Amino acid sequence: MNIESRLAQIGSQSDPQTGAVSFPIYQSTAFRHPKLGQSTGFDYARTKSPTRSVLEAAAADLENGDAGFACSSGMAALTTIFALFGHGDHLIVSLDLYGGTYRLLERILSRYGITASYVDTNDLDELEACCTGATKAVLIETPTNPLMMITDLAKVADWAKRKGLITIVDNTLLTPFLQRPIELGADIVIHSATKYLAGHNDVLAGLIVTKGQELSEQMAILHNSLGAVLGPQDSWLLMRGLKTLALRMERHQSNSLRIAQWLKEHPAVEEVYHPGLPHHPGYDVQQRQASGNTGIFSFRMKDARTVEPILRHLELIAFAESLGGVESLLTYPAVQTHADIPEEIRRKVGVDDRLLRFSVGIEHVDDLIADLGAAIEAALQEVKGA
Ligand SMILES: *Cc1c(COP(=O)(O)O)cnc(C)c1O
């Protein structure tokens, strides 16, 4: 069945007792046992909980994996995955990485003796050069955020397989509607479901999907042991959001491409980073491995002095930190999402004081262009007058 139909039907046929089309929220943490040695399949809600189980099965199905795990946030999902590793282990991760993942690796996991190298994961020579006997996994974001760098997933997963490494893909920006890393050879997919999957800037959640029995069993133990699981109310909200994922992603991507094309021609803008623009270095790989583009892109202003007034003059678009919701948000990565990344690394990847990231919502595209256009005009007037 097509993914649009599977999304819309999440949980709709999972409650045969009542026929509830919207799967119920099971708030219970304890489950009665019929007798000694028997269980309904549910014992204690941290281990397994009915509403969360329906969501987890849907996640595994959508990503074409074997098991799904719902966590209390994207960071909780990453923490659970990183618990696969131990003292002395080394990871290779995308250079232009989500700031929170960088902080988790550098501030927390380093204390447990887990180290990471930050490389351009699309460069096999670089991957080869930093791979040692201690390397256990490669963690890829594609596209990266905010610079939208694309990694050829099949190529890297194939390399990792030959090296005996686990391939982990953070698929937050594209969602399984547009890209399914497991089909391209990845072993684990992680999502900040807070973003597109939930989609409404109102629920914090993370998802893990694993491929293969051994990895799925290991992850079940870690998920239950660390306990950073998603509650029943948020599991339900996330399923509700997922039902409209296909429609939302179609609008997010058409809006974002239109605005990126418009900004590309704007005289105050130096560069636009959008993998759907043919001049983007990752354009061909992106066309091949994904069925569309995310609603996120970044652009660099020519003059750093315009940034502050642009953010102040926006009326429809919110100046806020996050992405993937129906409401449009503009983020200033250097001071918000990427503040924890040292300036030298930030500079190296191009997250400077002229870069803005746009999470394009599902509003009418003409209204978004009018709002951003007016804010840029007002900023240019202020800078000229100063
Ligand atoms: C937001 C985000 C995370 C962290 O997820 P939370 O739900 O905020 O904990 C991880 N990876 C990416 C790519 C993200 O955008």
Boltz pocket constraint, residues with backbone or C-beta under 6 A from the ligand:
constraints:
  - pocket:
      binder: B
      contacts: [[A, 73], [A, 74], [A, 75], [A, 76], [A, 98], [A, 100], [A, 101], [A, 141], [A, 145], [A, 170], [A, 172], [A, 173], [A, 191], [A, 192], [A, 193], [A, 194], [A, 195], [A, 204], [A, 205], [A, 206]]
      max_distance: 6.0
